[in-house]
Amino acid sequence: MRIFFVTNNYIPYSGGVVSSIVATSDALRSQGHEVFIITLDFLKDQQSDDPHYVIRLYCPIKFTYKKNYMAIPWRPTSSIIQLIKKYTPDIIHVHHPFFLGTSALKAARICNIPCVFTYHTLYEHYAHYVPLIPKHYTKQLIRSLVNRFCNKVDGIITPSREIKEYLINQHISCPIHIIPSPLRSLFCTTTITTRPVATDHMFKLLVVSRFVPEKNIPFIFDIFKTLPDYFILTLIGYGNDYEAMQFLAFNILHLPKNRVIFIHKPAQNDLLNYYRNADLFIFSSTTDTQGIVLAESMSQAVPVIAIDGPGQRDIIINGINGFIINNTQEAATIIIQISQDKLLHNHLRQGALKTAGHYNSNYISQKLINFYHYIINSINC
């Protein structure tokens, strides 16, 4: 098949949506499909580093907001129509319901091309990113706009059952299918990873996240404050609150700098090694629709302790590959128990690795192709 991915966010952005797009498009191409990624031209000279399948639309206006790159495209619907005429895709797959997503849907309708949408995010929870408008006004508006968009596309992909049920409760009428994001090739393994023998008897906790309010990082500090001295916490990521979280940890909470370590955006191979050397992964977001880092962690045989949320319930099975917890006291109790019970820890590691197999890129991409064919055949009928 020839597929258009249309996304507002792409490199130089990082995060779950970009990781999902990269992993999914790579998997589809490895199976012989053509995938073109249509996105915004955020930076000058960015195009020279792009592979041939990345097409950036001309954006005469570029700026930053809260350290995020922003760009306003010039006549995006017309530009996408021209690309459709040039490449004749079988289907258009949009990854956002705003900006390029709206333009791509209009172009698809004009050119009579099926259009599907991946519901990556509970958008109303991100109202604080909308500039100049008070948050309490934006939540209802965002929900209304997203629901209207969902009822115009030909099909919707959700990463979890929770989000599918949410959309059904919002009276979304088009076909909805659950397909989680696949693992990036970097994280594909088949056996328990070998670890160096620990000589310091420390138990290593890992967090990989954007440092933004909705990721709820202070919750992790509240857990760590109650843990014994043999725990080490490593926090890997980036974001507007990266420095603020360091200030909170060291200047306000006075957490020990020798046991709380911040790593800013490491190289991919270094990130893989941090996963492999961890004993437990901690996840604190309550708004993620999937949490790709959960599958990445499990692919390296690292169990997960996560606060309850929509993206956690499809992947975490209590006592098998980790635990879903509801408060800091419960989290601390379970973390200490795992650290002191090698048999339980090993059982959870085996379960985590087995779970990660369900996020194999070839398996996930085939489910996606089957959904594309279902939507195309439904329209043709």
NORTALIN-V708994 format. One record per residue. N is the residue number from 1. SS is DSSP state (alpha for helix, beta for strand, coil for the rest). Layout:
# NORTALIN-V708994
[[N & SS] [N & SS]]
This chain:
# NORTALIN-V708994
[[1 & coil] [2 & beta] [3 & beta] [4 & beta] [5 & beta] [6 & beta] [7 & coil] [8 & coil] [9 & coil] [10 & coil] [11 & coil] [12 & coil] [13 & coil] [14 & coil] [15 & coil] [16 & alpha] [17 & alpha] [18 & alpha] [19 & alpha] [20 & alpha] [21 & alpha] [22 & alpha] [23 & alpha] [24 & alpha] [25 & alpha] [26 & alpha] [27 & alpha] [28 & alpha] [29 & alpha] [30 & alpha] [31 & coil] [32 & coil] [33 & coil] [34 & beta] [35 & beta] [36 & beta] [37 & beta] [38 & beta] [39 & beta] [40 & beta] [41 & coil] [42 & coil] [43 & coil] [44 & coil] [45 & coil] [46 & coil] [47 & alpha] [48 & alpha] [49 & alpha] [50 & coil] [51 & coil] [52 & coil] [53 & coil] [54 & beta] [55 & beta] [56 & beta] [57 & beta] [58 & coil] [59 & coil] [60 & coil] [61 & beta] [62 & beta] [63 & beta] [64 & beta] [65 & beta] [66 & coil] [67 & coil] [68 & beta] [69 & beta] [70 & beta] [71 & beta] [72 & beta] [73 & coil] [74 & coil] [75 & coil] [76 & alpha] [77 & alpha] [78 & alpha] [79 & alpha] [80 & alpha] [81 & alpha] [82 & alpha] [83 & alpha] [84 & alpha] [85 & alpha] [86 & alpha] [87 & alpha] [88 & coil] [89 & coil] [90 & coil] [91 & beta] [92 & beta] [93 & beta] [94 & beta] [95 & coil] [96 & coil] [97 & coil] [98 & coil] [99 & coil] [100 & alpha] [101 & alpha] [102 & alpha] [103 & alpha] [104 & alpha] [105 & alpha] [106 & alpha] [107 & alpha] [108 & alpha] [109 & alpha] [110 & alpha] [111 & alpha] [112 & coil] [113 & coil] [114 & beta] [115 & beta] [116 & beta] [117 & beta] [118 & beta] [119 & beta] [120 & coil] [121 & beta] [122 & coil] [123 & alpha] [124 & alpha] [125 & alpha] [126 & alpha] [127 & alpha] [128 & alpha] [129 & alpha] [130 & coil] [131 & coil] [132 & coil] [133 & coil] [134 & coil] [135 & alpha] [136 & alpha] [137 & alpha] [138 & alpha] [139 & alpha] [140 & alpha] [141 & alpha] [142 & alpha] [143 & alpha] [144 & alpha] [145 & alpha] [146 & alpha] [147 & alpha] [148 & alpha] [149 & alpha] [150 & alpha] [151 & coil] [152 & coil] [153 & coil] [154 & coil] [155 & beta] [156 & beta] [157 & beta] [158 & beta] [159 & coil] [160 & coil] [161 & alpha] [162 & alpha] [163 & alpha] [164 & alpha] [165 & alpha] [166 & alpha] [167 & alpha] [168 & alpha] [169 & alpha] [170 & coil] [171 & coil] [172 & coil] [173 & coil] [174 & coil] [175 & beta] [176 & beta] [177 & beta] [178 & beta] [179 & coil] [180 & coil] [181 & coil] [182 & coil] [183 & coil] [184 & coil] [185 & alpha] [186 & alpha] [187 & alpha] [188 & coil] [189 & coil] [190 & coil] [191 & coil] [192 & coil] [193 & coil] [194 & coil] [195 & coil] [196 & coil] [197 & coil] [198 & coil] [199 & coil] [200 & coil] [201 & coil] [202 & coil] [203 & beta] [204 & beta] [205 & beta] [206 & beta] [207 & beta] [208 & beta] [209 & beta] [210 & beta] [211 & coil] [212 & coil] [213 & alpha] [214 & alpha] [215 & alpha] [216 & coil] [217 & alpha] [218 & alpha] [219 & alpha] [220 & alpha] [221 & alpha] [222 & alpha] [223 & alpha] [224 & alpha] [225 & coil] [226 & coil] [227 & coil] [228 & coil] [229 & coil] [230 & coil] [231 & beta] [232 & beta] [233 & beta] [234 & beta] [235 & beta] [236 & beta] [237 & beta] [238 & beta] [239 & coil] [240 & coil] [241 & coil] [242 & alpha] [243 & alpha] [244 & alpha] [245 & alpha] [246 & alpha] [247 & alpha] [248 & alpha] [249 & alpha] [250 & alpha] [251 & alpha] [252 & alpha] [253 & coil] [254 & coil] [255 & coil] [256 & coil] [257 & coil] [258 & coil] [259 & coil] [260 & beta] [261 & beta] [262 & beta] [263 & beta] [264 & beta] [265 & coil] [266 & coil] [267 & coil] [268 & alpha] [269 & alpha] [270 & alpha] [271 & alpha] [272 & alpha] [273 & alpha] [274 & alpha] [275 & alpha] [276 & alpha] [277 & alpha] [278 & coil] [279 & coil] [280 & beta] [281 & beta] [282 & beta] [283 & beta] [284 & coil] [285 & coil] [286 & coil] [287 & coil] [288 & beta] [289 & coil] [290 & coil] [291 & coil] [292 & alpha] [293 & alpha] [294 & alpha] [295 & alpha] [296 & alpha] [297 & alpha] [298 & alpha] [299 & alpha] [300 & coil] [301 & coil] [302 & coil] [303 & beta] [304 & beta] [305 & beta] [306 & beta] [307 & beta] [308 & coil] [309 & coil] [310 & coil] [311 & coil] [312 & coil] [313 & coil] [314 & coil] [315 & coil] [316 & coil] [317 & coil] [318 & beta] [319 & coil] [320 & coil] [321 & coil] [322 & beta] [323 & beta] [324 & beta] [325 & beta] [326 & coil] [327 & coil] [328 & alpha] [329 & alpha] [330 & alpha] [331 & alpha] [332 & alpha] [333 & alpha] [334 & alpha] [335 & alpha] [336 & alpha] [337 & alpha] [338 & alpha] [339 & alpha] [340 & alpha] [341 & coil] [342 & alpha] [343 & alpha] [344 & alpha] [345 & alpha] [346 & alpha] [347 & alpha] [348 & alpha] [349 & alpha] [350 & alpha] [351 & alpha] [352 & alpha] [353 & alpha] [354 & alpha] [355 & alpha] [356 & alpha] [357 & alpha] [358 & alpha] [359 & alpha] [360 & coil] [361 & alpha] [362 & alpha] [363 & alpha] [364 & alpha] [365 & alpha] [366 & alpha] [367 & alpha] [368 & alpha] [369 & alpha] [370 & alpha] [371 & alpha] [372 & alpha] [373 & alpha] [374 & alpha] [375 & alpha] [376 & alpha] [377 & alpha] [378 & alpha] [379 & alpha] [380 & alpha] [381 & coil]]
